[in-house]
């Protein structure tokens, strides 16, 4: 377990930059006395009731100069975010003001908080478990209502409750095995064998369901990575801008205008989608464009789905499609024929017939033709259920949770195999204990210290 520090910590909890307010957070046993030294109001923080807000001034004790007029919130242990005494000082927004208040807190006895240290203390003090702590970071980074709701459900304890329930069921099976371990001369009756097997299969089915839910859950959390690829001048940047509904990248008639990858997130049916405009793939001697093409190929390798774009007005469109598909290999893609608005209806129908083998979707990035159908195809091609993110059952969104479940399932497979082979109860109990330990890694009961440190180091400072 990571060691607990009794230091009082402080940090700016609002993002850098100018804004309406900035918040400096202090947590620890000395937080109230530190606030007493710099805050001047009708009530001293150390004498204030918990969960009360007080107007006053921050005064520099060294020279009695006014720093800012603020609102100070007092939250006494254990009823605070960290389960320690917490002071939050809300000042006027601005980096300099907040930095000055933080410096005064540090001079008065606090130290700079490490990334995620407030949430780490909430975990160490038992206010939340590890899965809930991770959900805090997911809520901060959520990009759509669905991803936010998924993180909120995890923060509310749906994963923790599911894991705890599975752990209790496994402990009941462990108690049965240990009872026979204590009396080795006793043979397990067929009724107990059947119950053990049936209960074990039921638990395995639930764990398998959770593991399978990860494919859906990772999309909720991280979204889909979708590069737009194709030759130069087929309209990749135009499609990128149209889907974003803004002019994010430069569009010209000159081939090779896009030299680098440009990405933006959009909300598509509640799913966060990272849309990526890439350099046109072609043979070129331009060293800058060559580097852009290399980056485009890297994006192709890491994509969840590709929008493969060709030019409907190109007389060699069939050859272009063949070479593009060959370049994409086994990647998951949607083939799009852009600039369909630039040819007449008869030509359009003729092209559709000649390209029927590849069945590209006819679109126009200029007019928006076919883009509603494209959005539907993206959702369908990604394998996303329309119910994603609005279901009440537990969905796994974290790869660490999935891996812990897989490890637990492996040990349960050993238990099941051991029952069939009539292995000793002691060996069965040993594997069952390892399965329980694997599941409890999710909520932090048995999680190694290096993993805990890694999880909290990825938080922002001040949270």
N, C-alpha and C positions, 0 to 999 in steps of 0.2 A: 504494500500500500504506500502511496506517496506520502511523504512526511508532511505534517501539518505545521504551519508557521503561526506563531502567536503575534507576529508583527501586525501593526495597524497599517493598512494599505490605502492608497489614494490614486485616483486617475480621473482624467476627463472622459466622461461616458458618452458624449455627443460627438458626431463626426467633425473633423477639422473644417474650418471655413467660417463664413459669416452666416448668422441666422438669428431667429427671434430670441432664443435662449441658448445657453450652454450649461451643462450640468457637470459638476465635480462631485464624485462619489468617494466617501471614506467608509471603511469597514474595519472593525476590530475593537478590542477592549478600550483603546484610548481615543476612539473617534469623537466621543462627546467632549473630552477634555481638550482635544486639539481644536474642535470647533469653538469652545469657550474662549480660546486665546485670540481668535481672529474675528469672531462674530460679535457685533454689538446690537442688541435689540432689547425689547422689554423683558424677555425671558431668556435665561441662559440655556443653551442646549442641554447641559447636564441636568437641569432641573425641569425640563419640559416633558410633558406626557408623550407616550409613544404615538406615532402616526398623527402628529400635529405639524402644521406649517407656520413659520414665523417670519415676519418681515424685519429686516435690519440692514446693517451695513457691515461690509468686510473692511476691517482696518488693519493696516500693516503695523504689527506691534513694535517694529524697530524704529519707526519714525512717525507713527500715529496718522499716516496719510490714508485718505479714503481711496479704496480700490473700486468698489461698486456697491450699489444697493441691490440686495438679493432677497430671495425667499429660501429659507432653510427648512428642510424636512427632517424630522427626527423619527427613526424607527428602531425601537429597542429590541434586543435579543429576547426570545428566539424568533420573534414575529417580524422577520425581515427577509430580504432576498438571500442573504448569506447565513441567516440564523445567528448573526452577531449584531452588535450595535452598529447601525448604519446611519450616516449623515449624508444628505444630498443637498448641495448648494446650487440653486438655479440663478445664474447671473445673466446679464445681457449677453447676447451672442457675440462671438468674436474670439479669435484665437488668442489674442494678447491678454484679454480680461481673464479668460479661463486659465491660461498658463500662469498668470500672476497669482490667482487664488490657489492653484495647485502647488506652486512654489511655496506659498505661505504654509500650506498644510504639511509639506515636506520639512520645512524649517521647524515646524511645531512638533515634529516627532513621527510623522508617517513616513512610509517609503513608497516608491513607485510600484504600483501593482504590475505583475507580470501579465502577459496575454491570457485571458480567460480565468484569472485568479479569483474573481468574485464568484463566478459560477463554480469553479473548483471548490471553493469554500462551502458553497451551498451543498455540493455533493458530499464533501468530507463531513459536514455537520449533519448529514442525514435528511436534509430538507427535500432533496430530489435524488433519484438514482442516476446511473450513468446514461441510460437511454434517454431520460428526460433532459439531462445536461446537453447531450448532443442535439436534442430537438430545439434547444435555445438557439444554437448556431444555425440550424436549418430555418428557423423562423426569420432570423435576421437576413438570410440570403434568399428567402423565398421570392420568386419572380411572378407568380400568378396566384389567384385565389385558391386553386386546387393544391398547389404546393404549400401554401400557407396553412390550409386546412389540414393537410396531411401532417405537417410539423406540429400543429396545435393538438391534434389527436395524440401524437406521440408524447408531447409535453404533458397532456392530460393523463397519461399513464396507460394507454391502450396496449402498447408493446410490453410494458413492465408487467401489467396484469396478466397478459397472455403467458409470458415467460414464467412468472411466479406460479400460475396455475399448472403449467406443464411440470415445473419443478416439484410441486406438491404431489402430483400424480406419480411421478417417478420415485419420490421418497416413500410413498405408500408401497410401491413394488419393492423398493429396497428393504423396507421393514420386513416384508414377507420373506425375502431371501435371507436376511440376517437372522431371522427367527430359526430357519432351518440350518444356517451356518453354526448357530450356537448348540444345535443338537444334531450332529452329523449322523447319528444312528437313525434319525428319522428320515424316511423317504417322503418326498413331496407327492401328495395324492394327485390323481388325474384331474380332480376338480380345481385344485390350486394351479396346476400346470396350465389348464385351459384358461383360467382367469388371468394368469400372468401373461400368456400369449395374446389373448384378446385385448387386454389393456395396453400391452406393449404396441400392438398393431394400431390401435386407436391413436396413441400418442405419436407414433411415427407418421401416420396420415396427416395429423395436424402440423407436424414439423415440416413435412413435405409441402403442404399447402403454403406455409409461410415462406419457404425457400422459393417456390414458384412465383410467389407474389412479388419477389424482388425485381423481376424484369419490368413489371408495371411500376413498381415503387421507385426505381432509379430514374425513370422518366419523370415522375412527379417531382422528384427532388432536384435532379440535375438538368432535366429537359432533353431535347433531341438536338444533336449536332448535325446540321444539314448544309453542306457546301453546295454551291451552284457551280457546275463544271461544264466545260465545252471549249470549242475553238475560240480564238479571238473574234470579237465583233458579232457574236450570235445573240447578244442581248442579255448577258449575265448580270451586268450592273443595272440595267433597266429593270430586270425582274426583281433584283435585290431591292431597289428603291421602291418599286410598286408594292411589294409585299410589306415593306416597312411603312409605306405611305409617307415617305419623305425622301428628299434628294440627299442621300447619305454618301454616295460615291459618284465620281465624275463619269459622265457618259459622253462619248464623242464618236465620230465616224472613223476615227483612226484606230486600226487594230493594235492591241497591246497596251491600251490606255491603263488598265489595271495592272500594276506591277507587284502588288502585295496583297495579302489576304486582309479583308475588312469584315468584322463580325458585329452583329447586334442581336439582342434578344427581342423576340416578339411573343405575344400571347396568342396561341392558336388553339381555340376550343378549350381554353383553360390549361393548356400544356405549354411550359416554357420551351421555346424553340430558338436555338442559336443558329441564325442564318449567316452564312459565310460567303462573301463574294471572293472569287479566286481569279488568278491570272489565267488568261487563255492558254490552253495547251497546244503548243506548236514547236517546230524547229526554229530556233532563232540564235543569232550571234550576239544579241544585246545581253551583256552580263547581268544587268539589273533585272531584265525580264526573265532570264534563265533562273535567277534566284527565286523570283516570284513563282515560276512554274514548279520548282522544287518544293516550295511551300504548299502549293496547290496539291501536289501529290501526297504530301504528308497529311493534309486535311482529308484527302480521299481515304487514306489508310485508317484514320481515326473516326470516320463518319458513322453515324447511326443510319443515315439515309442520304442519298445523293439526288439532286435535281440535275439530270443530264440534258443539256440544252443543245438543240441544233436549230438551224435556220431554214424555215419552210420555203423561203424564196431561193434557196441555193439549188442550182441545177444538179449538183453532185451530192445532194442530201443523203442518198442511200449509202454512198461510200463513207460519208461523214458519220452516219449512225453506226456502221460496222466498225470503223476504227475507234469510235468512242466507246462502244460496248466492249471491244477487245481490251482497251486501256483500263476499263473499270473492273475487269475480271469478275470475281464472285461478289462484288459489292452489291448492296441493296440500293436500287435506284428507281426513279420515275423518269421515263423518257418524255421530253417535252419538245414540241416543234413550235418555235417562236415565230413571230412576224406573220402570223396567219391572216392578219388584217390587210396585208400588203398584196395579196393575190385574190383574184376574183373567185366567185363561188364554184364555177366549173373547174378551175384549176385546183382549188382546195379539195374538191371531191376526188379529182383524179389522183392527187398526191396521197390522199388517205387510202385509196385502193392500192396504189403501188407500194405503200408502206405498211400494208395490213399485217404483214408478218411480225412487225415490231410494234405496231399499234401505239404510236406516240400520241400524247394529248396535245391537240392544237390549242395554242394560246397566243395572246398578244400582250406583251409587257407594256406596250404603249397604251392600249385601250382598256386593259383589264379583262379582255375576253378569256374565258376558261379558267380564271383564277379561283373562283368559288369551287369548281370541280377539283382543281389542284389541291386546295386546302383539305377537302374531304379525302382525297387520295393519300395525302401525307398522314392524316390521322389513321386511316385504314392500313396503309403500308407499314406503319410503325407498330401495328398490332395493339393499338390502344383501344380499350373498351370505352364506349361513351359513358360508362358508369365510373370510370377511373376517378379516384379522388373524392367521390361523394358517397362511397360505400362506408358502412359502419364497421365491417370486419377489419382486423388488423392487416396492414400491408407493410412489408419490410422495405425500407428505402435506403438502408445503410449497408454497404458491403461488409463491414465488420460483423454486423448482426447475421447476415447471410452465412458468412464463413463459420461463425460460432454454431449456428444451427446445423450446418453440414457436418461439423466435427462431432456434435452431439449425436447426430443420426448415424454416423459411422460406428460409434460405440454401441448404440442400440441395435444395430445390425449384428454386431458381435454377440450381444446378449441373446438375440433371437437364434443365432446359429448355435450358441452354447446350449440353449434349452433343447434344441433338436438333437444335439449330440450328447446330451445328458452330462454336460460339464459340471464340475464341482460348484456348489452354491457360492463358495468364496470367490471363484473367478468371475462368476456372473455378477456378484455384488461389486467387485472391483471395477468392471466395465460400466456398470450402472452409475457408480459414483463419478466416474470420468464424464459420463454423459451429462449428469447434473451440473458438474463443474463447468462444462463447456457452455451450457445454456446460461448459467449465472454470470458468465463473462459479459453478457449483453447488458445486464443491469449493474455491473460493477462489483459484485460480491467476490468474484475470483479473478478479476482482470489484472494481468501483470502490470507492474509499475511503469515500464517503458511505454506500454500502450496508453495508459492513463496520461502520462506526460505528453505524449504525442497528440492526444485528443484535445487537451486544453491549450496546448501551444498554438493550435490553429484558430483559436478565438481571437477577436480583436481585443486590444487593451481597453479596459473600462467595462468589460462584460464578463 
